[in-house]
Amino acid sequence: MASCKLENLCLTQSGEFVLFQSHNRILHHDMNELNSRPFVFVQGSTIDSNRGNFYIRHINGDLVFAKSHPHNHTMAFVARIKKKESDCGQQDYFCESQVEEEYHYDPIALSPNFTYYEKPVYALQRYAAGNIGHIFAESLAMIMGLMMNFNHPFVEMETLRENHVLFLDDLFDLSGENWRGAFRYDSTKAEHYSLLTMQLITKNPMLQLCSRDGIWRIENAPCRIMSTLENPRMTESISSMTLDSCFSNIYMGHTISNLVLHPYGKEGLFMKLREFIYRNLRIFPFDQTYSISQKKKQFKRYLLEKDIVIALHQKDKKGRHGQSFHNSEEFLNYLQLELPKQPFIQQLMQKNKTLQRRTLKFDIIDFSKFPSIADQVKYFANVDVYITDPGSAAYYSLFFREDTTVFLPPTCHRLGREIHCFTSHGKLVLSSLPNIQMLDMMELNGNQAQCNFRPAPDMYFNCNYKLPLKLMLNQVMKALKKRYRMVLTEFTELD
């Protein structure tokens, strides 16, 4: 699987992506072979069908734009090299045959709304976009991989935000293998999630491949594909071709293997993704420029000033996969009663000489209450302890600070009269990343677990985990002591 940077790739109104280049620059000059095979795979990191195969039609010639001065509009031509060999007379023994190259310019039509995208464009098909964890691990990771593959390692990250994200699919199109885009989740929610998530990595409008009345276009997302296109279709001649849009630089292709199936070897990419998003959202320490000593000092101030936040995600008990907590409200009430009694917590809550008294917050997370996914990431940057089910909500830990502790329950099933609990796959996956402090509740409890049988639509044998109150209180205390170890012994006035 390859990833590519393509220059001057264009979309025709008939739905073909075309690339103009002289056949002399192609290895073995075999354009037919290039035109008959998929060029790259663009469906995230999951390869489970031919849906992600992306075809390009290679056209012999260079694309040339020119201004028409009388009408002041852009014209386009395909420049082809034609060779002409001079002929020597039979009696002229000193004459050497010479090959002359001439450019011939064939005009090519541009649509009335033709657009030339000068900013970098990252193109992809979405996969399981109704699940936010898949958007993080598939789409965001794919684009971050392309940025790392084709940009100098010391490039200013701010410049990387000057891009467009191009969706090559319509999540409402469920024909053939296209159902994999939303993956049986609600298409409206899947589209909403993907649009909000891409705002983390670009400051420009998202783009989408669209089709209406047989005319294909690039428009601002969202839009619909109202007709089908079978790839590859290579019947259009230059004289009948109309270009809708062209891209100065477009990046696409497979960059990483699936995180859920193959979690190791992706540490650098996901750490860079977190830093990129922190910078884009101006989350400390990227809200301004600090020296190393200033950063350490400011982080200490941050720990002294911030509220102590313990967040619990209560998954909908009617959710399709189950795996919610059986006693989340009881557990949160217990923490609210017992945690303030702990001497260490009382010390943290004391009013410092120049700082206001902080609060001890216990939050039950409802993701629908946040205005955007950017607001969710900003919220989690200030969370100290996160207790969550092993589903998509656990994947927000990709963006946590290093000292945030995440507690995950086991996955439990009831078979007959017996309960079977085992370490969740989410814990195994996310533990592979160095910034995530992931703890398994069952392991902390001596591999013992209790749960309440509650069938779910897609998991009839589901059993909801019961949080052990005293054990979790002790573990939350340990997590907070680790988090605030910098201020354990000194509450000094900061300049």
N, C-alpha and C positions, 0 to 999 in steps of 0.2 A: 504494500500500500504506500502511495506516494502523497506528498503535499506539494503544491505548485504555486508559484507566483506567475501570473500571466499578464502580459502587457497588450493593451488594445484588443481585448476580447469584446465581442459585440453580440447583441441579441437582435435577431430579425423579427419582423412582425409575424412571421409564420411559426415562431417558437424555437428556431435553431440558435444555438450559440456558435458563432463562427470566429475563427482565428486566422488572420491574414499573415502569411509568411511565404517567402519564396521557397519552392521545393528544393533549391540548391542548399538551403540551410538545414534540411531535414536529413537525419542519418539514413543512409541507403536510399534516399529520395522516395520512400514508400509512403505516400500520402493516403493511399487506399487502406493500408493496414491501420494507420492512425484513425481514420474515419470510421472504421468498422468495430473498434473496441472502445470500451469505457475508458475515459482519460484519467479520472480520479474518482474516489469514493467520498461522498459529501454528507452522509447521514451520521453525524456525530462519531462516536467511537464503537458503536454496536454494529457488527456485520452479521446480520441474520437473514438477509434477503438481497435481491438485486435492486431494491428501491433506491439505494444510494449511488448507483452507477450514473456517472455524469459524462455525457457524450459531447464532443466538440467536432465541428466540421472545419477541417483545415482547407483554406483556399490559397491557391498558388498566386501570390502577389502581395504587395504591401499596401496598406490602407493609408491614403493621403487626404488630408483635409485642406481646403483652400477657401478663401473669402471671395465671394462674387461681388466685385466693387459696384457695379451698377445697381444691384439690388441689396447689397450689404447683408447677404446671408451666407451660411456655410454650405459648401459643396464637398462631396467626397468622391474619390476615385480609387480604383484598384490599379496600382502600378505593376505592370508585368515586364520582365526583361525578355526581349526577343533578340536572338542572335542572328547576325548576318555575316556569312563568310565570303570574303572577296575571292574572285576566281582569277588565277594567273593564266596567261596564254601558254600554249604548249611549247612555243619557241623561246619563252623568257625563262632561262635557267636560273637567273638571279632573283626571281620573284618568290617571296614566301607568302603562303596563304595566311590571311589575317581574319580574326573573328571580331566583329564589331557588335557591341551591345547597345541596344536602343530600348528606352522605356516607352511603353505604350500605356496610355491612361484610359481605362474604361470607367465611365461614370457609374456610380451606384447611388440609389435613391435613399434619402433620409426622410423619416416621418416628420410631419409638421411639428410634433412635440419632441423631436430628437434631443436626447440629453447625453452629454459627455461628462462622466464622473471622474473628476481629477483627484479626489481624495481616495485613499485606500479603501477597498471594499472587501469584506470577509463574507463569503457565501457558504451557506449550509442548508441542509434539510434538518428539520427538528425530529427528535425521537422521544416518544413518551412524554411529550411536553405538558401533559396534565399532571405530572408528578414533578414537583419543584426540585427534588433531589436529582432527577435525571437531567433537568435543565442545567443545574450547577455542574454535574459530573460529565455531561455529554457536550452540550452546546458551548457553555462558557470555557470549559477545558479545551475544546477543539480550537476555539478562536485564540485562546491564550497560547496554545501550541504553535499556531500559525505565526503569531506575533514573535514568539521566541525563535522560530525557525528562520525568519526572513528579515529580522531587524538586528542591528548591531547591539551587542549586550549592554553597551553604555549609552544607548539612545535615551533621551529624555522621555520618561513615561508620559508626561503631559502631551507630547506629540502623538503618542499612540491612540489617544482618545479622539483624534481628528480622523475618524473613519466612519464608514457606513457598514451596518450589518444587513446582509441581503438574505432573506428567506426564499428558498427555491421551491417551497411547497405551500399548500393550502390545507390547514388542519381540518377544514370542513369537507375536503375531498376524501372520501372513504373508499374509493374504487381501488380494486386490485390490492396491492401491498401498501397503499397510502394510509390505511387505518393505523399503521405503526407511528404516524406522526403524533397523534393524540393518544394512541394505544388504549383505546376503549374508555378513556376518560372523557369528560364533557369537553367538546371542541371549543366552546365559548371560553371556558376557564383556561384551557390549554393555550389558546391564543393570548388571553389576557396575561397569563403568567410569563409567557415568552417575551412579550413586548415590554413588560415591566423589568424583567431580568436583564435584558440587553441594555437598558439604561445605565446599568452599573459600569459598562465598558465603553460607551460612546456618548458623545454630546450631541450627535446628529440624529435626524429622524431615521427610523428603521425602514428598509426597503423590502419590497416583495415582488416576486414574479407573478404576474396576473394575466388573465385572458378574458376578453369579452367579445362576443360576436366574431370569434375566430381570429381576433387581433391580440397578439401578445405584447405586453409592455412591462416595464419596471415602474412601479408606483410606490408611494409611501404606504407602508403597512398600517392597517390590514386591508386586504383586498381579496377578491375571489378568482379562482380558476374555473371558468365556465365551460371549458372544453378540454378534451384529452389530447395528449401528444405522445406518440409512440416514438421511442428512440431506437436506433438513429434513423432520421429521415433526411436523405441527401439528394433531393431531386431539383432543388431550386437553382436556377442559373443566376449569374450576377445581374443580368439585365432585368430580371424580374424580382430581384431581392430588394427589400426595404429595411433599413436599419432603424430600430427603435432607440437603441442606446449603446454606448461603448464605455469601457472602463480603462482608465489609464493604468491602474494596477489592481488586479483582483486576486485574492488569495483563497485557496480552497484545498480540500483534501484531508485525508486521515492523518492525524498527528499523534494520537495515543491510543493504546488498547483500553478496553472497558475497565473503568475503575472498580466496579462491583465484582467483576469476574477475575480481574488481575490487578489487585490493589497496589502491589509493590513496584518501585521504579518510577514513581510519579511525584516524588517529594518536591523536587525543584519546581516543577510546573505549578503545583497547587500553592506552594509558598509564594511564588511570583504572582499568581492570580490574586491571592489575598492582599499582597502589597499593592498591586495595581488598583484594586477596588478601594482600599483604604486611601490611597492617594487621590483617586477620583472623587471620593466623598469627603476628603479633607478630614479624616479621622486621625486623632493624635496617634503617633507622632508625626503625621504628615499634614497637619493643619498649617504648619509653617516650617521654616528651616531652623534646625537646632544643631549645635555642636554635640559631640558625644557627651561631654560633661553636662551641658544644658539638658540634653534628653534624659539623662539619669535623674537629674534634679527635678525636672518637670514631671517625670513619671512618678516620683515619690509624692509630689504635690497632688498629682491626679489621684493616687491611692488614698491620700489623706482627705481629699475633698469629696470624692464620689460617694453616692449612696451605695450601700451594700445590697446587691440584687441577687435574689434566688428566684429562678424562673422554672416553672413546670409547664410542660406542654401536655394538656389533656386531650388526647385524641378522641374524636367522636366515637362513642361506643357503637354506633350504627354504621361505622365505616366498613368498606368492602373487605378489608383484610384483618379487621379486629386489632389485637395487640394494644389495646388501651389499658390504662391503670384501673384496677377495681376500686381502689380506695383513695383516690387523689385528694378529695376534699378533706377526708379525715386526716390524711398525712399533712396537708398544708396547715390545717388548724393546729395540729400537734406541734409543728415547727414554730408557728406564730406564738404558741404558748411557752414552749421550752427554750427556744434559741435565745431570747432576750435575757434569760436567767444566767447564761454562761458568762463567767468573769471576763473571758477574752472578748466577747461581743460587747460587754459593757465598757471595756476599755476602748474599743474601736469607736464606740458611739459617743465618747466624751467630746465635749467642745474643746477644740484646740485654742491656743491663745489668740490666733488671728483668723481662725476658720470657723465657719458656721457649723452647727450641729448637723450631722448627716442623719439619714433615715435608714431603717432596715426594711427593705421592700420584699414582699412575697407576691410574685406575679403568676397568674395562670394565663398562659399565652393563647390568644386567639388571633391567628395570622390575618384573618379577614378585617380586623380592626385597624391595621396599619394602612396608612395612605399609599405606601409603595413598598417594594422590596428593598429599595435603598434605605427607607426608614427602619425596616426590619434589621438590616445589617448594622446600622448605626446603634440600634437598641442593643443588639447582642454584643457589640464591642464593649459595652459597659456591664455585661452580666458576669457575675462571679461564679455562680454554680448553676448548671443547667441539668434538669432532670426530664428526660424525654423518652418516648417510645422509640423503637428502632426503625421506624419508617422514614419518610422523606424529611420530617422535622429534624431528625438527627443530623442531616447533612448541612444544616446551617452552621454546624461546628467547623466547617471548612473556613469560616471567616472569624473565628474566635481568636482572642489573644492567647498567648502561650500558657498563661497561668489560670485560664478558665477551666474548671473541671466539669466534665460531662458524665452523667450517670445513665447507663442504659440497662433496661431489664432484659432478662432472657426471653426467648420465644417459647411459649408453652402451648402444648396440645393435650387434649384429653382423648385417650383411646380406650374405649370401654370404661372400666372403673379406674384406670391408671392415668396418672398425670406424668407427662414427659416434658421436661424443660431443658433447654440447651442454649449455649451462648448464641446470641443473635448474630446474623451475618453482618449487620450494620456495624457491630462492635469490631468484628474482624477486619472489615474494610477500613474504617476510619482510624483504627489504631495504627495503620501503616503510615500515617502522616505525622511528622514530628511536632507540629504545633498543637496537636489535639491531645488533651489529657483525658483519656477514655477509661472509665471504670465499669466493670460488669457487676451488677448488684448481686447476682447469684454467686459469683466467685467470692465476693466480700462476705457472703453469708454461709460460707463453708459448703458451697454447691447445693444448698437447700433452697427450695422455692415453694411458695403457695400461690394458687391462682383460682379464679372463679370461672367455671365453664360458661361461655357465652358464644354461641355460633355466630359467624359473620357470613355475609353473602358469598364471598370468595374463599372462605376458610371455615367450613362447618365445625371442625374440631377445635376451633380457637378457644383459648383459655386466658382470660385477662389477669395479668400479674398483680399480686397483692403486695404493696410496699411494706417492708418491715420497719416499723416506726422508730424504735430505739436505735437499731443499727444505722438507719439512714441519718438520724440526728447526729450520731457520732461521726459518720463519714462526712457529712456536710461541715461539721466543725473542723475536721482535719483539712478539708479542701480550703476553707477560709483562712486557716493558719498558714497554709502554703502560699495562698494568694497574697496575704498581707505580711509576709515574713520580713519585707523591707522596713516595715514600721512597727514591728513587734516590740522593740526595745527603746525606740526613741521617737517621741512625739515632740519634735523641736519646731521652733518658729522658723518658717522659710522666708527668705528674702523676697 
